[in-house]
Every structure is written in C-alpha cells, then in structure tokens.
Amino acid sequence: MAENVQLQLVDEHGWRCGFANVLRLENQRWWATKRWWVQSLIMTILLNGMLAYGIWIVPLFEPVEPNPEFVSGTLDVILIWMSILSVFSTIFITQSAIIGEKQSGVVAWILSGPVSRSAFIIAEFIGNAIGLLSTTVFLQGMFIYLQFSMSEGYFLPIVPILAALLLQSLYLLFYLSLVIMLGTFFSSRVPLLAISFAILIGQPFIDNFAEESAPWLSWALPAKLPELARFAHRWQTLPSHSSIILALALTLGFLVLAIWRFKRDEF
Amino acid sequence: MRNSSSDSMVINTRELSKTYNPGKASQEVIAIRSLNLQVHRNSIFGFIGPNGAGKTTTIKLLLGLVHPTGGSATILGCDSVRESIDIRKRIGYLPQDPRFYEYMTARETLRFKARFFYVGPKAEIENRVQEMLEMVGLVDKADRPIKGFSGGERQRLGIAQAQINYPELLILDEPAAGLDPLGRRGVLEVMKRLRQHTTIFYSTHILDDVQQVSDTVAIMHHGELLAQAPLNQLLAGKKHKVYLLTLTGDTSAARSRIENEKWVSVVRSTTDADQTRWEVEVTNADVAEDQLLRLVLDDKGLRVIEFGSKKYKLEDIFIDTVAKNQNG
C-alpha cells in the first residue's frame, strides 16, 4: 500500500470543505436517478397538461370567441397553479433532506470525513434548488411559453415571462430554505410538515385580515410573490417590493439559522 | 498524506469530559470524566470497556461529532474542536454501526468517500477504490447495492472507506462487534495488515481480539479511564509474580520449606484426586526462578507434573480492574 503520489488532493478550506462532493452527490440524486423525470412528468401533466387541455382540446368541441386577454388571463391562473404545485413538491421532496440523513445515520458518516457542516447545508440547499427549479419552474415555464407561442402563432416576449418565473423561483426557494432549516431543528417529519403547511396555508388568512387594515403587511408576505408574478408577465410596475425583500431576507435567514443549528447538533 | 509531525503522540487528551444535559439534575448524564489518554504513533491501541463505558462518546469527541463539556484533545497535533476538519483530512473512521447510502454500490460508496480527499485523476481514484476493495475482499460484490450486504460485508466496506485516504490514524469503533467468528477473523486480519502503515485506535469489548492484535490497552468504565499501559505490562500486571506447580506425592514438607523462604509471600494449595496444585506468589522473580523448582525437587518423594509462571488473560486483568474500581 504505497503512497500514490499521482492523486491530487482536494483544495478546499474552511466552510467549503466537502462542498463540491456533497453537491455532486445531491446533483446525482436528482439527475442520475428517475427523480428528475418523474418530477418533470408529474408537473408537466398537472400544469402543462391542464394548459394543453384549455388551449388545444376545448376548442375542438366548443367554439372559442377571440379574446385579447386570453394569454395573460390564462397565464395568471397557470402561474398560481405553478406556485402551489412547486411549493408542494418542495415540501414533499425535501422533507427528508436533513431529517432522513439524520435518521439513517448517514450524516454522521459523512461528517466524520473532511466536511464542514456549513458546506453540507449549503450543498443540500443548492442541489435541491437546482433540481426543483429546473423541473418545476423553468422546464414548465418553457413548455408554457412554447404552448402559448404556438397557439398565438408568434413568439411572446420572453423577458416578462422570465421575470414572472424568477418571482416563482424566489417563492420556491423561500420554502426550500424553511424546510431545510426545520430539518435541522427536528428529528421527525411531523413537526416539519405541520409548520411548513401552517405557513403555506396561514399566509392567505393573514393576507385577508391585513389587506384593509395593514396593506404594508399584506404586501410583505412571501405568499404575495405569485401575485407579483402576474404583474411581471404583463410587464407592469410591481405594486410593492416588500415581499421580494422579505422573502430574500427570510431565505437567507433560514439558511443561517439552519447552519447555526446544525453546527450545534451532535451525531 | 503521511507528512507526519515529529510528535510521536497521535492522540492526547487532557481532562476531556462530556456531560449530556448539564445542569438538568434529573437528566444529567456524565459520559466521560476527565479523560487523559495518550496514544503513540504506530501502535495498535485497544480501547476496552463494557457497553456504556464511554468508548463511542470518546471517539465521537475526537472526531468532532460530539462537543466536549470540559478539557481538550489534540489529534495529530491539532485541536479536536478548532481544527476538526484538518484532523478529519488525516484520519479514517469506522463507526460502530456503519451506515451508508443503501442504493449505492460498494464501489460508488468508496468513490464518493475518496472524492472528499482527492480531485483526480479519475483513473487514479478508481485504482485506489479497487485497491481498497481488494484489501477487504469485496471485489466480487463491488458493484452490488449495499442494501443486500451482510453485517460482515458492511463492516469490511467500513474499513475500506476508512482507509481510502491512507490515514495517519485509523479509528475503529467496535470493528468486530456483531460478526460471526469468520467475519471477526477477517476484520482482525485486515487490522494486522494495516498495522505497518498506520496507527490504529479501536474500541471493543471483545477482549480476545485485543489480546491478539493490540500492543497498548486502555480500560474504560463508567466514563472513567481505569488503566492505560502496554499490553505486556498490563498482563504482567500483578505486583508479585505467581508460579504454578502441579505435584504428586506428599507435599507437606516441601511446602513448609518453601514458605520459610523470604522471597515467598504466599503459597496457595488445592488438591484434586492425587494431584496437588500450588500457586506460589513471590517477591523476587529472579531468585524464585533459580531456587523454587530446586527446593521442591529436594524432596525425593515428590514428582513435578507441571511448572511455570502464571499467565494472566486480559479478561482477568479487566475484571480485576473494574472490580477494584467498583469497590472504591
């Protein structure tokens, strides 16, 4: 067992130790397994299937009056539907990202190697973010864009649609960071799911109460992001930027909290 | 990887302590009490103790998986808390119950572990993986998912992944626990092969294994270090050496002669059928070896069937040490 001088050592230091390898593993879990195409297929059927039904099937059976608001009106509904489906996917797919690894004992094995705990959390976040955004937001966005363009007979302006998809992405990342943070605090999926869904369902209630009395609060809720996406795809001025700022701040805050908690964990 | 420091101490703990739930009277558990442990380079260090003695907690403290509540530890000259990642670049670890990704094959698992240490070239990483598979005899199962592996195969894979970076220190937590005799023998063989390349620190409660492969031993009990010494010294252990004689014939005269010698502290005698068995405890082994047998043979009516010094088993030392500790 002679020392093999040809092997090149990893040059990662501090919080970056182990990051590339854990991220590679996370990417493999998405792209080297059936996860990516199953997720893509489900989302495509539920989202673009519904759109295809409205655009291509319904007109075959009943005449449709020409409507100049057809694209933007349908896109409004589709974007709301996309936000619901992508958040549900995020919560269900990533509920085990930390808890599952803790329960199986694999995390103790990984952390016994040269891996920083920060790198582990950030790699989990980035790996899952790439997988989820690709399959539930951007791939679906591309199909939606192509369907509308084919139905209208010309390519729609792409930048407004991209802006709407970016707002959808931020909404997804907010929940992804929340789920990962909760995974570091709990060892069971039950409280993680309960808190995530409470935040998902609770925001519309707060929005209802605050709409009249405290509109600033209403517009600050991350749940307003899909609504802002409606303004974005119409290329209209956003009524408020509060929800974008707060969602960004909370996403970063949840990640910092997750790293803080994970560093204190014992395995 | 083996740019070792000149320091011959691989592990050095100073008053290392771990208490779970400190300050909560009803839930407080003292897992490790002021542990002072020294492991020298190139030794095979057996860390023994019953279940719950604190062996695994100590190992996890050394690895940074558990945070100490007192004291400190240096591994390969690095502080176990502040320089934990630097330490983990230079060591290998086999957990007590190794858990890997069940969907991965043994080869994929080793490749994944190797990439924490090496970036390439790819062919060299594959060579290292293959070398480790051969070392632990898993070549024929290298491309099967781990979920179908037996306990012994998982354990051997655990040793392979721990050795993938040619560590300066190999920490094995109960490497042979739960294995059948063949599996145990396999693991011990691998340890013997590795001893020329690395320092091995391993915990176990299987004392026969320790006696087979270790050169230094520490005994833990209830979170306390009761003894730490080279194995030979520990086995010689007792203050006074004891000689065993099996005799036939009338032993009474010979016994009184021996008991009158200054260098004899006690003679214990048991009789079984026509044989008498003596345990002669002496204060001066050199004189005893020169004179004891001669004094017995002076008695022409006596026949000596067996003669030799008493060989202690590690189990005797262990039980003795733990019992002394329990009795205060």
Contacts between the chains, C-beta under 8 A, distances in Angstrom:
chain1	res1	chain2	res2	distance
A	1	B	131	7.2
A	1	B	135	7.5
A	1	B	166	6.8
A	1	B	197	5.5
A	3	B	1	6.8
A	3	B	2	6.4
A	3	B	166	6.2
A	4	B	124	6.3
A	4	B	127	7.4
A	4	B	128	6.6
A	6	B	121	6.7
A	6	B	124	4.9
A	7	B	117	8.0
A	7	B	118	4.6
A	7	B	120	7.7
A	7	B	121	7.7
A	7	B	124	5.0
A	7	B	125	6.9
A	7	B	128	6.8
A	8	B	118	6.2
A	8	B	119	5.0
A	8	B	120	5.5
A	8	B	121	7.2
A	9	B	1	8.0
A	9	B	117	6.6
A	9	B	118	6.3
A	9	B	119	7.3
A	10	B	115	7.5
A	10	B	116	6.7
A	10	B	117	5.9
A	10	B	118	6.4
A	10	B	119	5.4
A	11	B	119	7.5
A	17	B	85	4.9
A	18	B	116	5.7
A	20	B	115	7.9
A	21	B	112	6.9
A	21	B	115	4.6
A	21	B	116	5.3
A	24	B	115	7.2
A	25	B	112	6.3
A	104	B	99	5.7
A	105	B	95	7.5
A	105	B	97	6.9
A	105	B	99	3.5
A	106	B	99	5.2
A	106	B	100	6.7
A	106	B	101	6.2
A	108	B	65	6.0
A	108	B	95	6.5
A	108	B	99	7.3
A	109	B	95	6.2
A	109	B	98	6.9
A	109	B	99	5.7
A	109	B	100	6.6
A	111	B	64	7.9
A	111	B	65	6.2
A	112	B	63	5.3
A	112	B	65	6.4
A	112	B	88	6.6
A	112	B	93	4.5
A	112	B	95	7.0
A	113	B	88	5.8
A	113	B	93	7.9
A	113	B	113	6.6
A	113	B	116	4.6
A	114	B	85	5.3
A	114	B	86	8.0
A	114	B	88	4.6
A	114	B	89	4.3
A	114	B	116	5.4
A	114	B	117	7.0
A	115	B	85	7.6
A	115	B	88	7.7
A	115	B	116	6.5
A	116	B	85	5.9
A	264	B	67	7.7
A	266	B	60	7.5
A	266	B	65	6.5
A	266	B	66	4.6
A	266	B	67	6.5
A	267	B	60	7.4
A	267	B	65	4.7
A	267	B	66	7.5
